[in-house]
Amino acid sequence: MSVSASFGALMVGGMFAILFCGVTQAQTFLYFKLYPKDRGFIKSLVLFIWMLDTLHSAFIATALWDHLIRHFGNAEHVDYVPWFV
């Protein structure tokens, strides 16, 4: 099994997911700054989506740590998807 071919794709995908989470964070802060008079429902919806994206990024980082650092080289652990480390 080639490490660069298998785990490299996971690492690059995780880095892009974290990058897009940063873009979402910037958009959220701009929204709250530019539209302070929007209805509470819309503000809470934007906040909820932002929190979901942040949680998703945390799960990605946790899964990458588990696969690439904690269980590196363990062939039995390749197909395992951790729920919480």
Distance bins in CASP14 RR format, pairs under 12 A and 6 or more apart:
PFRMAT RR
TARGET T0000
AUTHOR 0000-0000-0000
RMODE 2
METHOD distances of the structure
MODEL  1
1 7 0 0 0 0 1 0 0 0 0 0 0
1 8 0 0 0 0 0 1 0 0 0 0 0
1 72 0 0 0 0 0 1 0 0 0 0 0
1 73 0 0 0 0 1 0 0 0 0 0 0
1 74 0 0 0 0 0 1 0 0 0 0 0
1 75 1 0 0 1 0 0 0 0 0 0 0
1 78 1 0 0 1 0 0 0 0 0 0 0
2 8 0 0 0 0 1 0 0 0 0 0 0
2 9 0 0 0 0 0 1 0 0 0 0 0
3 9 0 0 0 0 0 1 0 0 0 0 0
3 10 0 0 0 0 0 1 0 0 0 0 0
3 11 0 0 0 0 0 1 0 0 0 0 0
3 67 0 0 0 0 0 1 0 0 0 0 0
3 68 0 0 0 0 1 0 0 0 0 0 0
3 72 0 0 0 0 1 0 0 0 0 0 0
3 73 0 0 0 0 1 0 0 0 0 0 0
3 78 0 0 0 0 0 1 0 0 0 0 0
4 10 0 0 0 0 0 1 0 0 0 0 0
4 11 0 0 0 0 1 0 0 0 0 0 0
4 12 0 0 0 0 0 1 0 0 0 0 0
4 68 0 0 0 0 0 1 0 0 0 0 0
5 11 0 0 0 0 0 1 0 0 0 0 0
5 12 0 0 0 0 0 1 0 0 0 0 0
6 12 0 0 0 0 0 1 0 0 0 0 0
6 67 0 0 0 0 1 0 0 0 0 0 0
6 68 0 0 0 0 0 1 0 0 0 0 0
6 72 0 0 0 0 0 1 0 0 0 0 0
6 73 0 0 0 0 0 1 0 0 0 0 0
6 75 0 0 0 0 0 1 0 0 0 0 0
6 78 0 0 0 0 1 0 0 0 0 0 0
6 79 0 0 0 0 0 1 0 0 0 0 0
7 13 0 0 0 0 0 1 0 0 0 0 0
7 14 0 0 0 0 0 1 0 0 0 0 0
7 63 0 0 0 0 0 1 0 0 0 0 0
7 64 0 0 0 0 1 0 0 0 0 0 0
7 66 0 0 0 0 0 1 0 0 0 0 0
7 67 1 0 0 1 0 0 0 0 0 0 0
7 68 1 0 1 0 0 0 0 0 0 0 0
7 69 0 0 0 0 0 1 0 0 0 0 0
7 71 0 0 0 0 0 1 0 0 0 0 0
7 72 0 0 0 0 1 0 0 0 0 0 0
7 73 0 0 0 0 1 0 0 0 0 0 0
7 77 0 0 0 0 0 1 0 0 0 0 0
7 78 0 0 0 0 1 0 0 0 0 0 0
8 14 0 0 0 0 1 0 0 0 0 0 0
8 15 0 0 0 0 1 0 0 0 0 0 0
8 64 0 0 0 0 0 1 0 0 0 0 0
8 67 0 0 0 0 0 1 0 0 0 0 0
8 68 0 0 0 0 1 0 0 0 0 0 0
9 15 0 0 0 0 0 1 0 0 0 0 0
9 16 0 0 0 0 0 1 0 0 0 0 0
9 64 0 0 0 0 0 1 0 0 0 0 0
9 67 0 0 0 0 0 1 0 0 0 0 0
9 68 0 0 0 0 0 1 0 0 0 0 0
10 16 0 0 0 0 0 1 0 0 0 0 0
10 17 0 0 0 0 0 1 0 0 0 0 0
10 60 0 0 0 0 1 0 0 0 0 0 0
10 61 0 0 0 0 0 1 0 0 0 0 0
10 63 0 0 0 0 1 0 0 0 0 0 0
10 64 1 0 0 1 0 0 0 0 0 0 0
10 65 0 0 0 0 0 1 0 0 0 0 0
10 66 0 0 0 0 0 1 0 0 0 0 0
10 67 1 0 0 1 0 0 0 0 0 0 0
10 68 1 0 0 1 0 0 0 0 0 0 0
10 69 0 0 0 0 0 1 0 0 0 0 0
10 72 0 0 0 0 0 1 0 0 0 0 0
10 78 0 0 0 0 0 1 0 0 0 0 0
10 81 0 0 0 0 0 1 0 0 0 0 0
11 17 0 0 0 0 0 1 0 0 0 0 0
11 18 0 0 0 0 0 1 0 0 0 0 0
11 60 0 0 0 0 0 1 0 0 0 0 0
11 61 0 0 0 0 0 1 0 0 0 0 0
11 63 0 0 0 0 0 1 0 0 0 0 0
11 64 1 0 0 1 0 0 0 0 0 0 0
11 65 0 0 0 0 0 1 0 0 0 0 0
11 67 0 0 0 0 1 0 0 0 0 0 0
11 68 1 0 0 1 0 0 0 0 0 0 0
11 69 0 0 0 0 0 1 0 0 0 0 0
11 72 0 0 0 0 0 1 0 0 0 0 0
12 18 0 0 0 0 0 1 0 0 0 0 0
12 19 0 0 0 0 0 1 0 0 0 0 0
12 64 0 0 0 0 0 1 0 0 0 0 0
12 68 0 0 0 0 0 1 0 0 0 0 0
13 19 0 0 0 0 1 0 0 0 0 0 0
13 20 0 0 0 0 1 0 0 0 0 0 0
13 21 0 0 0 0 0 1 0 0 0 0 0
13 57 0 0 0 0 0 1 0 0 0 0 0
13 60 0 0 0 0 1 0 0 0 0 0 0
13 61 0 0 0 0 0 1 0 0 0 0 0
13 63 0 0 0 0 0 1 0 0 0 0 0
13 64 0 0 0 0 1 0 0 0 0 0 0
13 68 0 0 0 0 0 1 0 0 0 0 0
14 20 0 0 0 0 1 0 0 0 0 0 0
14 21 0 0 0 0 1 0 0 0 0 0 0
14 56 0 0 0 0 0 1 0 0 0 0 0
14 57 0 0 0 0 1 0 0 0 0 0 0
14 58 0 0 0 0 0 1 0 0 0 0 0
14 59 0 0 0 0 0 1 0 0 0 0 0
14 60 1 0 1 0 0 0 0 0 0 0 0
14 61 1 0 0 1 0 0 0 0 0 0 0
14 62 0 0 0 0 0 1 0 0 0 0 0
14 63 0 0 0 0 1 0 0 0 0 0 0
14 64 1 0 0 1 0 0 0 0 0 0 0
14 65 0 0 0 0 0 1 0 0 0 0 0
14 67 0 0 0 0 0 1 0 0 0 0 0
14 68 0 0 0 0 0 1 0 0 0 0 0
15 21 0 0 0 0 0 1 0 0 0 0 0
15 22 0 0 0 0 0 1 0 0 0 0 0
15 57 0 0 0 0 0 1 0 0 0 0 0
15 60 0 0 0 0 1 0 0 0 0 0 0
15 61 0 0 0 0 0 1 0 0 0 0 0
15 64 0 0 0 0 1 0 0 0 0 0 0
15 68 0 0 0 0 0 1 0 0 0 0 0
16 22 0 0 0 0 0 1 0 0 0 0 0
16 23 0 0 0 0 0 1 0 0 0 0 0
16 57 0 0 0 0 0 1 0 0 0 0 0
16 60 0 0 0 0 1 0 0 0 0 0 0
16 64 0 0 0 0 0 1 0 0 0 0 0
17 23 0 0 0 0 0 1 0 0 0 0 0
17 24 0 0 0 0 0 1 0 0 0 0 0
17 53 0 0 0 0 1 0 0 0 0 0 0
17 54 0 0 0 0 0 1 0 0 0 0 0
17 56 1 0 0 1 0 0 0 0 0 0 0
17 57 1 0 0 1 0 0 0 0 0 0 0
17 58 0 0 0 0 0 1 0 0 0 0 0
17 59 0 0 0 0 1 0 0 0 0 0 0
17 60 1 0 1 0 0 0 0 0 0 0 0
17 61 0 0 0 0 1 0 0 0 0 0 0
17 63 0 0 0 0 0 1 0 0 0 0 0
17 64 0 0 0 0 1 0 0 0 0 0 0
18 24 0 0 0 0 0 1 0 0 0 0 0
18 25 0 0 0 0 0 1 0 0 0 0 0
18 53 0 0 0 0 0 1 0 0 0 0 0
18 54 0 0 0 0 0 1 0 0 0 0 0
18 56 0 0 0 0 0 1 0 0 0 0 0
18 57 1 0 1 0 0 0 0 0 0 0 0
18 58 0 0 0 0 1 0 0 0 0 0 0
18 59 0 0 0 0 0 1 0 0 0 0 0
18 60 1 0 0 1 0 0 0 0 0 0 0
18 61 1 0 0 1 0 0 0 0 0 0 0
18 64 0 0 0 0 1 0 0 0 0 0 0
19 25 0 0 0 0 0 1 0 0 0 0 0
19 26 0 0 0 0 0 1 0 0 0 0 0
19 53 0 0 0 0 0 1 0 0 0 0 0
19 57 0 0 0 0 1 0 0 0 0 0 0
19 60 0 0 0 0 0 1 0 0 0 0 0
20 26 0 0 0 0 0 1 0 0 0 0 0
20 27 0 0 0 0 0 1 0 0 0 0 0
20 53 0 0 0 0 1 0 0 0 0 0 0
20 54 0 0 0 0 0 1 0 0 0 0 0
20 56 0 0 0 0 1 0 0 0 0 0 0
20 57 0 0 0 0 1 0 0 0 0 0 0
20 60 0 0 0 0 0 1 0 0 0 0 0
21 27 0 0 0 0 0 1 0 0 0 0 0
21 28 0 0 0 0 0 1 0 0 0 0 0
21 49 0 0 0 0 0 1 0 0 0 0 0
21 50 0 0 0 0 1 0 0 0 0 0 0
21 51 0 0 0 0 0 1 0 0 0 0 0
21 52 0 0 0 0 0 1 0 0 0 0 0
21 53 1 0 1 0 0 0 0 0 0 0 0
21 54 1 0 0 1 0 0 0 0 0 0 0
21 55 0 0 0 0 1 0 0 0 0 0 0
21 56 1 0 0 1 0 0 0 0 0 0 0
21 57 1 0 1 0 0 0 0 0 0 0 0
21 58 0 0 0 0 1 0 0 0 0 0 0
21 59 0 0 0 0 0 1 0 0 0 0 0
21 60 0 0 0 0 1 0 0 0 0 0 0
21 61 0 0 0 0 1 0 0 0 0 0 0
22 28 0 0 0 0 1 0 0 0 0 0 0
22 29 0 0 0 0 0 1 0 0 0 0 0
22 30 0 0 0 0 0 1 0 0 0 0 0
22 50 0 0 0 0 0 1 0 0 0 0 0
22 53 0 0 0 0 1 0 0 0 0 0 0
22 54 0 0 0 0 1 0 0 0 0 0 0
22 56 0 0 0 0 0 1 0 0 0 0 0
22 57 0 0 0 0 1 0 0 0 0 0 0
23 29 0 0 0 0 0 1 0 0 0 0 0
23 30 0 0 0 0 0 1 0 0 0 0 0
23 50 0 0 0 0 0 1 0 0 0 0 0
23 53 0 0 0 0 1 0 0 0 0 0 0
23 57 0 0 0 0 0 1 0 0 0 0 0
24 30 0 0 0 0 0 1 0 0 0 0 0
24 31 0 0 0 0 0 1 0 0 0 0 0
24 46 0 0 0 0 1 0 0 0 0 0 0
24 47 0 0 0 0 0 1 0 0 0 0 0
24 49 1 0 0 1 0 0 0 0 0 0 0
24 50 1 0 0 1 0 0 0 0 0 0 0
24 51 0 0 0 0 0 1 0 0 0 0 0
24 52 0 0 0 0 1 0 0 0 0 0 0
24 53 1 0 1 0 0 0 0 0 0 0 0
24 54 0 0 0 0 1 0 0 0 0 0 0
24 55 0 0 0 0 0 1 0 0 0 0 0
24 56 0 0 0 0 1 0 0 0 0 0 0
24 57 0 0 0 0 1 0 0 0 0 0 0
25 31 0 0 0 0 0 1 0 0 0 0 0
25 32 0 0 0 0 0 1 0 0 0 0 0
25 46 0 0 0 0 0 1 0 0 0 0 0
25 47 0 0 0 0 0 1 0 0 0 0 0
25 49 0 0 0 0 0 1 0 0 0 0 0
25 50 1 0 0 1 0 0 0 0 0 0 0
25 51 0 0 0 0 0 1 0 0 0 0 0
25 53 1 0 0 1 0 0 0 0 0 0 0
25 54 1 0 0 1 0 0 0 0 0 0 0
25 57 0 0 0 0 1 0 0 0 0 0 0
26 32 0 0 0 0 0 1 0 0 0 0 0
26 33 0 0 0 0 0 1 0 0 0 0 0
26 50 0 0 0 0 0 1 0 0 0 0 0
26 53 0 0 0 0 0 1 0 0 0 0 0
27 33 0 0 0 0 0 1 0 0 0 0 0
27 34 0 0 0 0 0 1 0 0 0 0 0
27 35 0 0 0 0 0 1 0 0 0 0 0
27 46 0 0 0 0 1 0 0 0 0 0 0
27 49 0 0 0 0 1 0 0 0 0 0 0
27 50 0 0 0 0 1 0 0 0 0 0 0
27 53 0 0 0 0 0 1 0 0 0 0 0
28 34 0 0 0 0 0 1 0 0 0 0 0
28 35 0 0 0 0 0 1 0 0 0 0 0
28 43 0 0 0 0 0 1 0 0 0 0 0
28 45 0 0 0 0 0 1 0 0 0 0 0
28 46 1 0 0 1 0 0 0 0 0 0 0
28 47 1 0 0 1 0 0 0 0 0 0 0
28 48 0 0 0 0 0 1 0 0 0 0 0
28 49 0 0 0 0 1 0 0 0 0 0 0
28 50 1 0 1 0 0 0 0 0 0 0 0
28 51 0 0 0 0 1 0 0 0 0 0 0
28 52 0 0 0 0 0 1 0 0 0 0 0
28 53 0 0 0 0 1 0 0 0 0 0 0
28 54 0 0 0 0 1 0 0 0 0 0 0
29 35 0 0 0 0 0 1 0 0 0 0 0
29 46 0 0 0 0 0 1 0 0 0 0 0
29 47 0 0 0 0 0 1 0 0 0 0 0
29 50 0 0 0 0 1 0 0 0 0 0 0
30 36 0 0 0 0 0 1 0 0 0 0 0
30 46 0 0 0 0 0 1 0 0 0 0 0
30 50 0 0 0 0 0 1 0 0 0 0 0
31 37 0 0 0 0 0 1 0 0 0 0 0
31 38 0 0 0 0 1 0 0 0 0 0 0
31 42 0 0 0 0 1 0 0 0 0 0 0
31 43 0 0 0 0 1 0 0 0 0 0 0
31 45 0 0 0 0 0 1 0 0 0 0 0
31 46 1 0 1 0 0 0 0 0 0 0 0
31 47 0 0 0 0 1 0 0 0 0 0 0
31 49 0 0 0 0 0 1 0 0 0 0 0
31 50 0 0 0 0 1 0 0 0 0 0 0
32 38 0 0 0 0 1 0 0 0 0 0 0
32 40 0 0 0 0 0 1 0 0 0 0 0
32 42 0 0 0 0 0 1 0 0 0 0 0
32 43 1 0 0 1 0 0 0 0 0 0 0
32 44 0 0 0 0 0 1 0 0 0 0 0
32 46 1 0 0 1 0 0 0 0 0 0 0
32 47 0 0 0 0 1 0 0 0 0 0 0
32 50 0 0 0 0 1 0 0 0 0 0 0
34 46 0 0 0 0 0 1 0 0 0 0 0
35 42 0 0 0 0 1 0 0 0 0 0 0
35 43 0 0 0 0 1 0 0 0 0 0 0
35 46 0 0 0 0 1 0 0 0 0 0 0
36 42 0 0 0 0 0 1 0 0 0 0 0
36 43 0 0 0 0 1 0 0 0 0 0 0
37 43 0 0 0 0 1 0 0 0 0 0 0
38 44 0 0 0 0 0 1 0 0 0 0 0
38 45 0 0 0 0 1 0 0 0 0 0 0
38 46 0 0 0 0 1 0 0 0 0 0 0
38 47 0 0 0 0 0 1 0 0 0 0 0
39 45 0 0 0 0 1 0 0 0 0 0 0
39 46 0 0 0 0 0 1 0 0 0 0 0
40 46 0 0 0 0 1 0 0 0 0 0 0
40 47 0 0 0 0 1 0 0 0 0 0 0
40 48 0 0 0 0 0 1 0 0 0 0 0
41 47 0 0 0 0 0 1 0 0 0 0 0
41 48 0 0 0 0 0 1 0 0 0 0 0
42 48 0 0 0 0 0 1 0 0 0 0 0
42 49 0 0 0 0 0 1 0 0 0 0 0
43 49 0 0 0 0 0 1 0 0 0 0 0
43 50 0 0 0 0 0 1 0 0 0 0 0
44 50 0 0 0 0 0 1 0 0 0 0 0
44 51 0 0 0 0 0 1 0 0 0 0 0
45 51 0 0 0 0 0 1 0 0 0 0 0
45 52 0 0 0 0 0 1 0 0 0 0 0
46 52 0 0 0 0 0 1 0 0 0 0 0
46 53 0 0 0 0 0 1 0 0 0 0 0
47 53 0 0 0 0 0 1 0 0 0 0 0
47 54 0 0 0 0 0 1 0 0 0 0 0
48 54 0 0 0 0 0 1 0 0 0 0 0
48 55 0 0 0 0 0 1 0 0 0 0 0
49 55 0 0 0 0 0 1 0 0 0 0 0
49 56 0 0 0 0 0 1 0 0 0 0 0
50 56 0 0 0 0 0 1 0 0 0 0 0
50 57 0 0 0 0 0 1 0 0 0 0 0
51 57 0 0 0 0 0 1 0 0 0 0 0
51 58 0 0 0 0 0 1 0 0 0 0 0
52 58 0 0 0 0 0 1 0 0 0 0 0
52 59 0 0 0 0 0 1 0 0 0 0 0
53 59 0 0 0 0 0 1 0 0 0 0 0
53 60 0 0 0 0 0 1 0 0 0 0 0
54 60 0 0 0 0 0 1 0 0 0 0 0
54 61 0 0 0 0 0 1 0 0 0 0 0
55 61 0 0 0 0 0 1 0 0 0 0 0
55 62 0 0 0 0 0 1 0 0 0 0 0
55 84 0 0 0 0 0 1 0 0 0 0 0
56 62 0 0 0 0 0 1 0 0 0 0 0
56 63 0 0 0 0 0 1 0 0 0 0 0
57 63 0 0 0 0 0 1 0 0 0 0 0
57 64 0 0 0 0 0 1 0 0 0 0 0
58 64 0 0 0 0 0 1 0 0 0 0 0
58 65 0 0 0 0 0 1 0 0 0 0 0
58 84 0 0 0 0 0 1 0 0 0 0 0
58 85 0 0 0 0 0 1 0 0 0 0 0
59 65 0 0 0 0 0 1 0 0 0 0 0
59 66 0 0 0 0 0 1 0 0 0 0 0
59 81 0 0 0 0 0 1 0 0 0 0 0
59 82 0 0 0 0 1 0 0 0 0 0 0
59 83 0 0 0 0 1 0 0 0 0 0 0
59 84 0 0 0 0 1 0 0 0 0 0 0
59 85 0 0 0 0 0 1 0 0 0 0 0
60 66 0 0 0 0 0 1 0 0 0 0 0
60 67 0 0 0 0 0 1 0 0 0 0 0
60 68 0 0 0 0 0 1 0 0 0 0 0
60 81 0 0 0 0 0 1 0 0 0 0 0
60 82 0 0 0 0 0 1 0 0 0 0 0
61 67 0 0 0 0 0 1 0 0 0 0 0
61 68 0 0 0 0 0 1 0 0 0 0 0
61 69 0 0 0 0 0 1 0 0 0 0 0
61 82 0 0 0 0 0 1 0 0 0 0 0
61 85 0 0 0 0 0 1 0 0 0 0 0
62 68 0 0 0 0 0 1 0 0 0 0 0
62 69 0 0 0 0 0 1 0 0 0 0 0
62 70 0 0 0 0 1 0 0 0 0 0 0
62 81 0 0 0 0 0 1 0 0 0 0 0
62 82 1 0 0 1 0 0 0 0 0 0 0
62 83 0 0 0 0 1 0 0 0 0 0 0
62 84 1 0 0 1 0 0 0 0 0 0 0
62 85 1 0 1 0 0 0 0 0 0 0 0
63 69 0 0 0 0 0 1 0 0 0 0 0
63 70 0 0 0 0 0 1 0 0 0 0 0
63 71 0 0 0 0 0 1 0 0 0 0 0
63 77 0 0 0 0 0 1 0 0 0 0 0
63 80 0 0 0 0 1 0 0 0 0 0 0
63 81 1 0 0 1 0 0 0 0 0 0 0
63 82 1 0 0 1 0 0 0 0 0 0 0
63 83 0 0 0 0 1 0 0 0 0 0 0
63 84 0 0 0 0 0 1 0 0 0 0 0
63 85 0 0 0 0 1 0 0 0 0 0 0
64 70 0 0 0 0 0 1 0 0 0 0 0
64 71 0 0 0 0 0 1 0 0 0 0 0
64 72 0 0 0 0 0 1 0 0 0 0 0
64 81 0 0 0 0 0 1 0 0 0 0 0
64 82 0 0 0 0 0 1 0 0 0 0 0
64 85 0 0 0 0 0 1 0 0 0 0 0
65 71 0 0 0 0 1 0 0 0 0 0 0
65 72 0 0 0 0 0 1 0 0 0 0 0
65 82 0 0 0 0 1 0 0 0 0 0 0
65 84 0 0 0 0 0 1 0 0 0 0 0
65 85 1 0 0 1 0 0 0 0 0 0 0
66 72 0 0 0 0 1 0 0 0 0 0 0
66 74 0 0 0 0 0 1 0 0 0 0 0
66 77 0 0 0 0 1 0 0 0 0 0 0
66 78 0 0 0 0 0 1 0 0 0 0 0
66 80 0 0 0 0 1 0 0 0 0 0 0
66 81 0 0 0 0 1 0 0 0 0 0 0
66 82 1 0 1 0 0 0 0 0 0 0 0
66 83 0 0 0 0 0 1 0 0 0 0 0
66 84 0 0 0 0 1 0 0 0 0 0 0
66 85 1 0 1 0 0 0 0 0 0 0 0
67 73 0 0 0 0 1 0 0 0 0 0 0
67 74 0 0 0 0 1 0 0 0 0 0 0
67 77 1 0 0 1 0 0 0 0 0 0 0
67 78 1 0 0 1 0 0 0 0 0 0 0
67 79 0 0 0 0 0 1 0 0 0 0 0
67 80 0 0 0 0 1 0 0 0 0 0 0
67 81 0 0 0 0 1 0 0 0 0 0 0
67 82 0 0 0 0 1 0 0 0 0 0 0
67 85 0 0 0 0 0 1 0 0 0 0 0
68 74 0 0 0 0 0 1 0 0 0 0 0
68 77 0 0 0 0 0 1 0 0 0 0 0
68 78 0 0 0 0 0 1 0 0 0 0 0
69 77 0 0 0 0 0 1 0 0 0 0 0
69 85 0 0 0 0 0 1 0 0 0 0 0
70 77 0 0 0 0 1 0 0 0 0 0 0
70 80 0 0 0 0 0 1 0 0 0 0 0
70 82 0 0 0 0 1 0 0 0 0 0 0
70 85 1 0 0 1 0 0 0 0 0 0 0
71 77 1 0 1 0 0 0 0 0 0 0 0
71 78 0 0 0 0 1 0 0 0 0 0 0
71 79 0 0 0 0 0 1 0 0 0 0 0
71 80 1 0 0 1 0 0 0 0 0 0 0
71 81 0 0 0 0 0 1 0 0 0 0 0
71 82 0 0 0 0 1 0 0 0 0 0 0
71 85 0 0 0 0 0 1 0 0 0 0 0
72 78 0 0 0 0 0 1 0 0 0 0 0
74 80 0 0 0 0 1 0 0 0 0 0 0
77 85 0 0 0 0 0 1 0 0 0 0 0
END
